[in-house]
Amino acid sequence: MGYRFAIVGATGNVGTEMLEILSESDIEVDEVFAVASRKSVGRVVSFGDQDLKCVDLETFDFSKCDIALMSAGGDVSKKWSPKIAAQGAVVIDNSSAFRMDPDVPLVVPEVNANAVDEMKKNIIANPNCSTIQMVVALKPLHDRAKIKRVVVSTYQSVSGGGKKNMDELWEQTKSVFHPQDTFPPVNFTKQIAFNVIPHIDVFMDGGDTKEEWKMKAETMKILDPSVKVSATCVRVPTFVGHAESLNIEFENELSADEARSILRESPGLMVVDKQEDGGYVTPIECVGEYATYVSRIREDSTQDNTLNMWCVSDNLRKGAALNTVQIAEVMINRGFKGQKAA
């Protein structure tokens, strides 16, 4: 028996990635519905070798589906995820709307797959893109030596904020070479072309941005509530691919060599770590890849039981669409039968 999927937000960056990754997955799919806002009704998107016409979110009957992969933004999700769930479909939501809801599992399959069993509202949340790649890299090391504290600085591509941010980087980059075609900041607080901006999402009490708070709160929910996280999140002028510099303090001794060996054997990870020119992975090299890449693993000589490392991943894939499809795979592998079998 196959499964019936709805992709909500099918015309967006992440929605199109969801369609591609679902078509490449081992999930037996009977039917896929591309669901979007009214302005996109009739627009054609691809699912493998099939062309799908988008249908209207406002009028679509979700009782026809077993699983809805939701990537339409937080406001849309807050309104529609409970409605979809009430029609019997399980919603796997890519927004931040339900991540900290205690009755909604926040899942990274390589880290806490069993959390899907705790679903109470027919909704499962997909974590923030920067959190996902970090906890995939942290989990096997935490199991071995127990992490006390993580200091992370992110280098996040503009696609993390959607197509409009990618367009702004493109237009500003062109305007640098054609000064007569000025393109002032619209979606960013400052020029993003040839610049970096230490500001993602809104500022909160205490000085952190919401993106930084998300990395702390989500890591505690997914990995371990005792792990302390200090984050600085920075937007950089790359189109796709997030990078992170991690400083990790452990309760127990863990050498760089042992950490390297552990990470090489861990799911979802690829270690590329040669102490030579080019012996590491950069964001542009991870685009289109499923894995999270780890490089520059080394001991911190200033602090006992502490390692530094560099972590890179495609934020549209593992940071969003891939993780969402993997959650569906976990559900199915753990016995989810869908509405037809209910």
C-alpha positions in Angstrom: 0.0 0.0 0.0 1.3 3.4 -1.0 0.9 6.7 0.8 -0.9 9.9 -0.3 1.0 13.2 0.2 0.1 16.9 0.1 3.0 19.3 -0.4 1.7 22.6 1.0 3.7 25.6 -0.3 4.6 23.5 -3.4 5.9 26.5 -5.5 8.4 27.7 -2.9 12.1 26.9 -2.6 11.6 24.3 0.0 8.3 22.9 -1.5 10.0 22.2 -4.8 12.9 20.5 -2.9 10.3 18.4 -1.0 8.8 17.2 -4.3 12.2 16.2 -5.7 13.4 14.5 -2.5 10.1 12.6 -2.0 10.3 11.4 -5.6 13.8 10.1 -5.0 12.9 8.4 -1.7 12.1 4.8 -1.0 8.6 5.7 0.2 5.9 4.0 -1.8 3.8 7.0 -3.0 0.3 6.5 -4.5 -0.6 10.1 -5.1 0.9 13.6 -4.5 -1.1 16.8 -4.4 0.7 20.2 -5.0 -1.1 22.7 -2.7 -0.5 26.4 -2.8 -2.1 29.8 -2.3 -4.9 30.9 -4.6 -2.5 33.0 -6.8 -0.5 29.9 -7.7 -3.5 27.7 -8.6 -2.9 26.0 -11.9 0.8 26.5 -11.8 2.7 23.3 -12.8 5.4 21.8 -10.6 7.4 18.6 -11.1 7.2 15.3 -9.1 9.7 13.0 -10.7 8.6 12.7 -14.3 5.0 13.9 -13.5 3.7 17.4 -13.9 1.3 18.4 -11.1 -1.1 21.4 -11.2 -1.3 23.3 -8.0 -4.6 23.3 -6.1 -6.0 25.8 -3.7 -5.1 25.5 0.0 -8.4 27.1 0.9 -10.6 24.5 -0.8 -8.5 21.3 -0.8 -9.9 18.3 1.0 -7.0 17.0 3.2 -8.9 13.8 4.1 -7.6 12.5 0.8 -4.1 12.5 2.2 -2.1 10.5 4.8 0.7 13.0 5.2 1.0 16.8 4.6 4.4 18.3 4.2 3.9 21.9 5.2 6.3 24.7 4.0 4.1 27.8 3.7 5.4 29.9 6.6 4.5 30.3 10.2 1.3 32.3 9.9 -0.1 29.9 7.4 0.9 26.9 9.4 -0.7 28.3 12.6 -4.0 28.6 10.8 -3.9 25.5 8.6 -1.9 22.8 10.4 -4.6 22.1 13.1 -7.3 22.2 10.4 -5.4 19.7 8.2 -4.6 17.5 11.3 -8.3 17.5 12.2 -9.0 16.0 8.8 -6.8 13.0 9.6 -3.6 13.8 7.8 -0.4 14.0 9.8 1.3 17.4 9.3 5.1 17.6 9.2 5.6 21.3 9.5 8.7 23.1 8.3 7.9 26.5 10.1 8.6 27.6 13.6 4.9 27.6 14.5 4.8 24.5 16.7 8.5 23.7 17.5 8.3 24.6 21.1 4.8 23.2 21.7 5.3 20.4 24.3 2.7 18.2 22.6 4.4 18.5 19.2 7.6 16.4 18.6 10.6 18.3 17.2 12.4 15.7 15.2 15.8 15.1 13.5 15.7 11.4 12.6 19.4 10.8 13.2 19.1 12.3 16.7 15.6 11.5 18.2 13.6 9.4 15.8 11.6 7.8 18.7 10.1 11.3 19.4 7.6 10.7 16.6 5.8 8.2 18.9 5.0 11.2 21.2 2.8 12.9 18.6 -0.5 14.0 20.2 -1.9 16.6 17.7 -1.2 14.9 14.4 1.6 17.5 14.0 5.3 17.0 13.9 7.7 19.9 13.7 10.8 20.2 11.6 13.6 22.2 13.4 15.4 25.3 12.3 17.8 24.7 9.5 20.9 25.8 11.4 19.8 23.6 14.4 19.4 20.5 12.3 22.9 20.3 10.9 24.4 21.1 14.3 22.6 18.5 16.3 23.3 15.8 13.6 27.0 16.5 14.2 26.7 16.8 18.0 24.6 13.7 18.7 27.3 11.0 18.3 29.8 13.0 20.2 27.3 13.7 23.0 26.6 10.0 23.3 30.3 9.3 23.8 31.6 12.2 26.0 28.5 14.2 27.0 28.4 17.8 25.9 28.3 20.6 28.5 28.4 23.7 26.3 28.5 24.7 22.6 29.6 28.1 21.2 28.4 28.3 17.6 28.8 31.0 15.0 26.8 30.5 11.9 27.4 31.6 8.3 23.9 31.3 6.8 23.0 31.6 3.2 20.3 34.0 2.0 18.0 31.2 0.8 17.2 30.6 4.5 14.9 33.6 4.2 13.3 32.5 0.9 13.4 33.4 -2.7 13.0 37.1 -2.1 16.3 37.2 -0.2 18.0 35.3 -3.0 16.7 37.8 -5.5 17.9 40.7 -3.4 21.5 39.3 -3.2 21.4 38.8 -7.0 20.2 42.3 -7.8 22.5 44.0 -5.3 25.5 42.1 -6.6 24.7 43.3 -10.2 24.2 46.8 -8.9 27.8 46.9 -7.4 29.1 46.6 -11.0 26.5 48.9 -12.4 26.2 51.8 -9.9 23.5 53.5 -12.0 21.2 50.5 -11.1 21.0 51.0 -7.3 19.3 48.4 -5.2 19.0 49.4 -1.6 18.2 46.9 1.2 14.6 45.7 1.3 14.5 42.3 3.0 17.8 42.8 4.9 18.7 45.6 7.4 21.9 46.4 5.4 23.4 45.6 2.0 23.9 41.9 1.8 26.1 41.8 -1.4 29.8 41.6 -0.5 28.9 42.0 3.1 27.9 39.9 6.2 25.1 40.8 8.6 25.1 39.6 12.2 21.3 39.7 12.5 18.8 37.0 11.6 15.2 37.4 12.7 14.0 39.9 15.4 15.9 41.0 18.5 14.7 39.6 21.8 15.2 40.7 25.4 18.8 40.1 26.4 20.2 41.0 23.0 19.9 37.6 21.2 18.1 37.4 17.9 15.2 34.9 17.6 17.4 32.8 15.3 20.0 32.5 18.1 17.3 31.7 20.6 15.9 29.0 18.3 19.3 27.3 18.2 19.5 27.2 22.0 15.9 26.2 22.7 15.6 23.6 19.9 18.9 21.9 20.8 17.8 21.5 24.3 14.5 20.0 23.2 16.0 17.6 20.6 19.3 16.6 22.1 19.5 17.2 25.9 18.0 20.0 28.1 21.3 20.2 30.0 23.4 21.3 27.0 24.1 25.0 27.0 24.3 26.8 23.7 25.7 30.3 22.9 25.0 31.3 19.3 25.8 34.1 17.0 23.9 33.9 13.7 25.2 35.7 10.7 23.7 36.1 7.2 26.4 35.8 4.5 26.2 36.5 0.7 25.9 32.9 -0.5 22.8 31.6 -2.2 22.6 28.1 -0.7 24.4 26.2 2.1 24.8 27.0 5.8 28.2 26.8 7.6 28.9 26.7 11.3 32.0 27.1 13.4 31.5 25.0 16.6 33.4 25.1 19.9 32.2 22.1 22.0 33.1 21.5 25.6 32.6 18.0 27.0 32.3 16.5 30.5 34.7 13.7 29.5 37.9 13.6 27.5 37.6 13.2 23.8 40.5 13.5 21.4 40.1 15.0 17.9 41.2 11.6 16.4 38.5 9.7 18.3 35.9 12.4 17.4 36.8 12.1 13.7 36.4 8.3 13.9 33.0 8.5 15.6 31.7 11.0 13.1 32.8 9.0 10.1 30.7 6.1 11.4 27.6 8.2 12.2 24.4 8.4 10.1 23.9 11.5 7.9 27.5 12.7 8.2 30.5 12.9 5.9 33.9 13.8 7.3 36.3 15.6 5.0 39.1 16.7 7.2 42.6 17.0 5.7 45.1 19.5 7.2 46.0 20.8 3.8 44.9 23.4 1.3 41.3 22.6 0.3 41.0 19.7 2.8 37.6 20.8 4.0 34.1 21.4 2.6 32.6 24.8 1.9 29.0 25.8 1.4 29.1 25.8 -2.4 30.3 22.2 -2.4 27.4 20.9 -0.3 24.6 22.2 -2.5 22.4 19.4 -3.7 23.9 16.9 -1.3 22.0 15.0 1.4 24.9 14.7 3.9 26.0 17.1 6.6 29.8 17.6 6.2 32.3 18.0 9.1 35.8 19.4 8.7 38.5 21.2 10.7 38.2 18.9 13.7 40.8 19.9 16.3 41.5 20.2 20.0 41.1 23.6 21.6 44.4 24.2 23.5 42.8 26.9 25.7 40.1 24.7 27.3 40.2 21.2 28.7 37.9 18.6 27.0 37.0 21.0 24.2 37.0 20.5 20.4 36.6 22.9 17.5 35.0 21.9 14.2 33.4 23.2 11.0 30.0 22.0 9.8 28.4 22.6 6.4 25.0 21.5 5.0 22.5 22.4 2.2 19.9 24.3 4.2 17.2 23.7 1.6 17.8 19.9 1.7 18.9 18.6 5.1 18.0 21.9 6.7 14.4 21.6 5.5 13.0 19.4 2.8 15.2 16.3 3.3 14.6 16.2 7.1 10.9 16.6 6.5 10.8 13.6 4.2 13.0 11.6 6.5 10.5 12.2 9.3 7.8 10.7 7.1 10.0 7.7 6.4 10.5 7.3 10.2 6.8 7.3 10.8 6.2 4.7 8.1 9.0 2.5 9.3 7.6 2.7 12.8 4.2 1.4 11.6 2.2 4.4 10.4 -0.5 3.1 8.0 -2.3 6.3 6.9 -5.9 7.1 6.6 -6.9 4.3 4.2 -5.9 1.8 6.8 -7.5 3.6 9.7 
